[in-house]
Amino acid sequence: MRMTLLSLAALALLGTAAAAGTFQLTSPAFKAGAMLADEQAFNGFGCSGKNMSPALHWHGAPAGAKSFALTVYDPDAPTGSGWWHWVVYNLPAGTTDLAAGAGAAAGKLLPAGTMQGPTDFGTPGYGGPCPPAGDKPHRYQFTVFALKTDKLDIPAGSTAAYIGFMIHHNAMASAKVTALYGR
């Protein structure tokens, strides 16, 4: 009897791990581990990109997800704390993709009710990569989070770090794809 209960518990854990492993984030604009195009790079700070957020698609979110959030983060930025390039939250539960350019500050291509928090550039919306010239290529981590709440109540003026805390506090699962950019 004890062995049967242990076997059932192990199978349940394996099933949960397998289900969690199906949540995936992809982009038609880049492959995991590949370089982002200049189209996605920032326009400023010495960079001359088009600052266009890439199209993103996710599938396999856990059942019961009530909303989604998305972040783009550079852990290699020489700040001691990384760099937030995009913070999006209150994406409705039925959302499975974002069009190229959805990160424009006006947010016209985002689903109704979706919010964009400030980046480390100081403004809301997508801020593309622009690592220091001569640095090795930086990693840009695109992460979508399935949330257990339909809405994050974020006070006006909140930082990306505060929004990140609220996202992580309400996350059921996440999916990540990392791209590179250097100059």
Helices and strands as residue ranges (DSSP letters): H 2-20, E 24-26, G 38-40, E 43-44, E 47-48, E 56-59, E 67-74, E 83-92, E 97-98, E 115-116, E 138-147, H 160-170, E 171-181
